[in-house]
């Protein structure tokens, strides 16, 4: 993977994580459900990325 590809992947992941905040505030959903709706194939990976970006694990 080139550096440009890596930057693109990181940007897309960040966009998906910010998108994950929105549905959680509108109605109560599980973290797993939010992860899948935002394009993550693993809720564990989603939680790890979320904590890395926002500094806390609960959304």
N, C-alpha and C positions, 0 to 999 in steps of 0.2 A: 504494500500500500504506500503510495507516495504521500508526501507531506500535504499536498493539496487535497488528496482524498481523505486524509485523516482530519483535516480542518473541516471539511464538508460533513463528515460523519459526526464530529463533535458538535457542530452547529445544529444539525438535525436532531441529535439527541437532546440538546438543550431546549430546543423549541418544543419537543414532545413533553419534556418535563414541566415546562411552564404551562403547557396545555393541560397537564394533569391536575393542576391546582383548581381550575375552573369547575369541573364536574363535582368535585368533592364539596365545594361550598354551596352548590345548588341543592343537592340531596345526598343523603347518606349512601355511599357505595363502598364496597370493599376495595382494599388496595389492589387486590388481584384483578378485579373487574376494571378498575381505572387503568392499570398497567396494560392490559390487553386492548382496551379501547384506544390507548395512545400509541399502540404499535409495538409495545415490548412483548417479547415472547416468553419472558420469565419475570414473575413478580419479584423474585429475589434480586435479580439484576436491576430491575426498576428501583427497588428500595435502596440498593447500594448507590446507584447513580443519583437518586433524589437526595440522599443524605450528603453525598459529596458536593452537590451543587448548592443546597440550601442550608446545610449545617445541622439539620435535625432529621429524624427518621419518620416522624409521624406526620401524616397529612390529613 
